[in-house]
Amino acid sequence: MEHESGTAVLPQPHSIAARRWLVLGLNLATCAAVALAAGLLAAQAGWRAPDVILFLCVVVATPWIAIGFWNAVIGLVLSHMVRDGVTTAAPFLADAPDSGRIASRTAILMTLRNEDPARAVARLRAVKADLDATTAGAQFDYFLLSDSSLPAIAVAEEQEVARWREEDGSRRIHYRRRESNTGFKAGNVRDFCLRWGDDYDHMLPLDADSVMGAATVLAMVRILDRNPRIGILQSLVVGMPSVSAFARIFQFGMRHGMRCYTLGATWWTGDCGPFWGHNALIRIAPFRDHCHLPVLPGAPPLGGPILSHDQVEAVLMRRAGYEVRVMPVDRQSYEENPPTIAEFVTRDLRWCLGNMQYLRLQGLPGLKPVSRFQLIWAVLMFASIPAVPVALAVLPFAAFGLDDEAARTLGGGAARLYLALLLMGQFPKIAGLLDVMLTRGGLASYGGGLRFAVSAVLELVFSFLLGAVTALATTRFLLTLVFGRVRAGWNGQMRDAHALSFASAWRALWVQTLFGAVVGLALALSAPVLLLWTLPLLAGCWLAVPFAVATAHPGFGARLTALGLCASPEEGRMPEILQRISRAVSNEALEQAA
């Protein structure tokens, strides 16, 4: 969707340094104001031990909330209050040619480890077919890079690739399998760079669940060809249409939460942008020469090979003098999200472990200040999460012993602070929803205003329920990480929609249920009013098991799809790349039924 150009209503700092100082000032001021408000409340309560813990929880949680809030505010302003706001944040888009001969050569990679081979190959085939339909198709080669350890899957991979080659008749399709997945996914990609990197200018890594349309790939290639100092160009990845209720609702919120947030972050990070590991175009030579990951000192899980390789590669690319840029617009770059809460939590905890390893990278020499901040930012993404469960656990003790007058005195200020943080935490999604509403044709692309409004409310409830579950899971995981009881690794994921039984949901989520019951009972006995205020945070614990089962139920997903709720714009007007995948899935189902 294209935004209407508006008139600049705010002064625009043109220097990237000025932008960064402005964002730093806004965030520091916000954190200071919140800390002051929390400190005054703690002082009124007497700075008892529970008051100190609550104060610290607020201080720890606020920076991540503040960064998200201001990124979204800036993104919303750029989208609708500043003329050419997108190109202000991403100037390389202003002179990007839409056509012209492409002379550079690009390798499109799909990395696999114990994934469904037919499913993965179908997606890579769709990308090839989309590019072959253009005049530049011959400039792209395709690599299926396997680290699969299961013999049956390895055999199936070879068979799928052989079938693809036979049906396609192309010599531009390659398959390689490593016997050992040294270095995990990053090691897989590095092996490609060392063996085939000299034959190509760029590479475009895809995950087993991600695809990109030809128009987007060609636009990115032309941008890199025109801007030789860009080393990594990351596309904005959004969720593919899904029949899983969990994935469908989650990516509806994620899409809107990322829109203004990414644009705002791009405005001030500039040439120090993030890399998300896939759906990005990478200049091979500097990546191979400068982005080799260090092996962290010490034993796993925090030592050894780096799991979350992407952001480390981004800061190393920037250290080498190359820019890392983000395209902050929706342009046919897709991924699939986990179909159930079980797979979602598993993925989240894997990312958590990888990000915690960044604590050992602050000593890397030569990094840009923004790059160092981004590594801390990534740690903060997970390290700040336990603040909420800890605050909930301490709240009954803080309420105990307060007389009615003290409770009334503290109640108003505490409520205002709580609501302010709640609103700030949700603002990236609110900004994304406003963006759709303010964009011409935006509501129509989601099936109209009523469907969009119902979907937004449904996603809001979903996000609070999911947030409680993941917060407890992350807190528990970090506690086990402290004692070194976590195993690191990279393996296949369950990507197709499937049901979840009550028994399996209970085994995975009994801790959340028990935590919610204990804290809820304690609040009910000590301060019933606080129980009502904390409902958005505790309800996810109480309902964790039925929530997991319901959002995985095929019937719920089918109903949402039939009603057009939590839909993506692609469902109404499906791009050719997604049509190709849909046809491949239908053909596979017919073959299996025959």
MOLIN-V662213 format. One line per field, one symbol per residue. burial: b if it has 24 or more other ideal C-beta (glycine too) atoms within 12 Angstrom, else e. Layout:
burial: ???
//
This chain:
burial: bebeeeeeeeebeeebeebbebbeebbeebbeebbebbeebbebbeeeebbbbbbbbbbbbbbbbbbbbbbbbbbbbbbbbbeebbbbbbbbbeebeeeeebebbbbbbbbbbbbbbbbbbbbbbbbbbbbbebebbebbbbbbbbbbeeeebbebbeebbeebeeeeeeebbbbbbbeebebbbbbbbbbbbeebbeebbbbbbbbbbbbbbbbbbbbbbbbbbbbeebbbbbbbbbbbbbbbbbbbbbbbbbbbbbbbbbbbbbbbbbbbbbbbbbbbbbbbbbbbebbbbbebeeebbbebbbbbbbbbbbbbbbbbebbbbbbbbbbbbbbbbbbbbbbbbbbbbbbbbbbbbbbbbeeeeebbebbbbbbbbbbbbbbbbbbbbbbbbbbbbbbeebeeeebeebbebbeebbebbbebbbbbbbbbbbbbbebeebbebbbeeebbeebbebbbbbbbbbbbbbbbbbbbbbeebeeeebebebbbbbbbbbbbeeeebeebbebbbebbeebbebbeeebeebbebbbbbbbbbbbbbbbbbbbbbbebbeebbeebbbbbbbbeeebbbbbbbbebbeebeeeeee
//
